Amino acid sequence: MGEFSKVEPSYISKDGCRLVWEGIDEDDSDVVVLNKDELDSLTEILAKNSTGKVELEDEFSTILINTDLVQFRLKDSKYLEVKTTALTKAVLEYKKLPHNPKPIKIYPKEFLPSIQIEKDNIDDHLNTVLKSKPKKGIPQYDLFRIMSTRRSTRNFDSSKVVEQWQVDKILAAADTAPTAGNFQGFEVFYVKNKEIKRRLVEAANNQPFVNAPVVLVFCMDQSRVKMNFPPEILAKFSLQDATLAAAYSQLAASALGLSSIWIGMIDEEKIKQILGTKLRPSSILCIGYPQKNRPPKSRRKLKDLVRVIE
Ligand SMILES: Cc1cc2nc3c(=O)[nH]c(=O)nc-3n(C[C@H](O)[C@H](O)[C@H](O)COP(=O)(O)O)c2cc1C
């Protein structure tokens, strides 16, 4: 566990805060994000030199304020602590001044696959990426085996690096999904920036595993769907386009021996703000090597799922 270091403004809301514990290097830091009400309750207890409990909005995590120590029991099974005097000083000082969230400007770059594509073969770029031989490991090519063994993970092994050729294939798989009228009403943000990943955690209900080795945000782009239908139909098409593309990427990740978690619990407005886009996000796909390979979860029986109409 690192040392408690500071209270700083939240990235996306001006009324909350981030409590930061510094680890040995930058990647080791632990952060607890508090919303306005949680920060107000904590401040009230600390200001009175009292003891008590603050429950966080995830309905699991709690902060126990004792005379000597403040203990954080967190959803992701992490335990953090800080001396009550140190936290009281830091929080009361923080509350003295008004704070603004810390926006950062981002400039998305063009994506270039790591696989070399010959100039005269530019139209066939997708096949070149999809069919290129993996640089290592034995990927599974049997679709039904991939489907029957896939299992989501929320615990990534950050010591194993996902290589660029794997990301290329995962992105190319998204591009093979069917789309309404073939207008490809979606866009993918491939987030490499560590700071942006951390902000996405905050925008995804503080789900810590969103800070994964590979983070893809699938967005709807209704303006691409040039069909003469009412806007609500075009919106539905672009949501379906983005969802299908993410599902194809998720299967491709499994085929490459990786695991993933689909994140649907997102604050769309916060994500738009973080990515600097007007496009509505539909899901975040977080990908990496799992810490443990686990068997797939059970499903209901096909007889309970399917209704036959003869
Ligand atoms: C639409 C959708 C939204 C989801 N949102 C979340 C989420 O916000 N957080 C999370 O931890 N898992 C989320 N999941 C993952 C599911 O919990 C997971 O896929 C499900 O439990 C089945 O497990 P499996 O993928 O291992 O078969 C979501 C999945 C889907 C399809």
The ligand as an ORCA input file, in Angstrom:
! r2SCAN-3c Opt
* xyz 0 1
  C     -24.639     -4.511    -22.333
  C     -23.633     -4.963    -21.312
  C     -23.268     -4.091    -20.299
  C     -22.310     -4.485    -19.365
  N     -21.853     -3.579    -18.448
  C     -20.933     -3.946    -17.543
  C     -20.399     -2.985    -16.651
  O     -20.683     -1.793    -16.693
  N     -19.497     -3.420    -15.735
  C     -19.093     -4.736    -15.668
  O     -18.291     -5.047    -14.791
  N     -19.556     -5.655    -16.539
  C     -20.449     -5.293    -17.481
  N     -20.871     -6.205    -18.410
  C     -20.309     -7.570    -18.419
  C     -21.317     -8.609    -17.950
  O     -21.499     -8.528    -16.558
  C     -20.805    -10.015    -18.322
  O     -20.635    -10.091    -19.712
  C     -21.834    -11.062    -17.864
  O     -21.810    -11.218    -16.462
  C     -21.615    -12.425    -18.488
  O     -20.317    -12.915    -18.219
  P     -19.396    -13.466    -19.400
  O     -19.118    -12.296    -20.319
  O     -18.147    -13.980    -18.727
  O     -20.152    -14.530    -20.089
  C     -21.778     -5.812    -19.387
  C     -22.157     -6.667    -20.425
  C     -23.043     -6.241    -21.389
  C     -23.361     -7.161    -22.547
*
